[in-house]
Amino acid sequence: MSKQDEVSQKIIDKSLRLFNTNGIHMTSIQDIMNETGLPKGAIYRRFKNKNEIVLASYAKAGSIIDSFIRESIENKHTVTEKVMAISNIYLDAVDNPPIEGGCPMLNTAIESDSNFPELKTMMAEAFQQMILFVESLLSEGIETGEYTTEMEPRSLASHLLSSMEGAIMTSRLSLSNEHVEHTIKYTERLLATYTK
């Protein structure tokens, strides 16, 4: 990695933590300068503006979460094991989420709604990709005979992911992981209703 790339990566990594913990609008270029120890010129030589840094940071967040997902299902054999492993990524949503500050998708859902359409589009596409991934796992379960054909993979994938996002939000709001734990428990029970 070149020095230029190393500096860009440092800006992205440090900014992601700031954006995901403090919020995009509450994070200034000065905050990024303080966090990275870089002068303004070094930042603006690599990024046109703060929005470019935000988009690069959340693209990085997506790759981090993707790595967690891929790693979590690596040695799992059944679809249920894989879905439960994905659910467990945010088991400690309060104190030890995969990315400091919680779920980047959830954190940006409201903040990017009307005043940052590029970020909203990026996050909507990321959520859609997650639904498609879980849907493909559930479809695989039907094809292999793990689940009955009564399962509707698309709607169930949407339900499971929406439930988990809500559980992450309420756990972080209440500073208690019980909401994530309940959602994981009922995810397993729901999948069991389709198991042959």
C-alpha positions, -999 to +999 in steps of 0.1 A: +000+000+000+014+034-010+018+063+015-011+080-003-033+050+002-022+046+038-032+082+046-065+078+028-073+046+047-064+063+080-088+091+072-115+066+063-110+044+094-109+073+119-138+091+102-160+060+103-156+058+140-164+095+144-194+093+121-208+061+136-204+073+172-211+110+170-232+112+138-223+126+105-237+161+111-220+164+145-186+154+130-167+183+114-135+183+093-118+197+123-128+166+143-114+145+115-082+165+116-079+161+154-086+124+152-062+117+124-035+143+133-035+154+097-037+190+084-067+201+064-047+201+032-038+164+036-074+155+039-086+177+010-059+163-013-075+129-010-112+138-006-132+167-022-154+173+008-168+157+039-195+139+020-169+120+000-153+109+033-187+098+046-194+077+015-159+061+016-162+054+053-196+037+050-184+017+020-156+005+044-183-003+071-201-024+045-169-044+039-163-049+076-198-062+082-196-084+051-164-099+066-181-106+099-209-123+081-187-145+059-165-154+089-195-162+111-210-188+086-177-203+074-179-235+094-217-238+097-234-267+079-271-260+080-289-229+069-303-225+104-268-225+118-258-199+093-288-176+099-283-179+137-245-172+133-254-140+114-279-130+141-253-135+168-229-109+152-248-082+172-253-103+203-235-077+223-249-046+205-245-024+235-208-029+244-192-048+216-208-042+182-187-051+151-182-014+144-179+010+173-211+030+176-235+003+165-250-007+132-239+018+105-270+010+084-293+018+114-273+049+124-275+065+089-312+055+082-326+088+096-296+110+093-292+104+056-330+105+048-335+137+030-303+157+032-278+131+019-295+111-009-263+094-020-258+079+015-294+070+017-292+052-016-259+034-005-275+022+027-308+012+010-288-009-015-267-025+014-299-035+032-313-049-001-282-069-006-285-083+030-321-093+023-310-110-010-282-129+008-305-142+036-332-150+011-306-171-009-297-190+023-333-197+031-340-208-005-310-231-002-326-246+029-358-253+009-339-268-020-319-291+003-350-302+022-340-285+055-371-264+053-406-270+041-419-253+009-443-233+030-415-209+038-415-176+018-377-168+017-381-132+006-406-121+031-390-141+059-355-126+051-371-091+053-388-099+085-357-113+102-334-084+092-360-058+101-365-074+134-328-075+142-323-039+132-351-029+155-336-051+183-302-035+179-318+000+181-338-008+213-309-026+229-286+004+223-313+028+234-320+009+267-283-001+272-295-037+275-288-066+251-320-083+261-339-071+230-313-086+207-313-118+228-351-121+225-350-115+188-323-142+184-344-166+205-375-160+184-356-162+151-345-197+160-381-207+170-395-192+138-370-211+117-378-243+136-415-241+124-403-246+089-378-274+097-387-308+083 
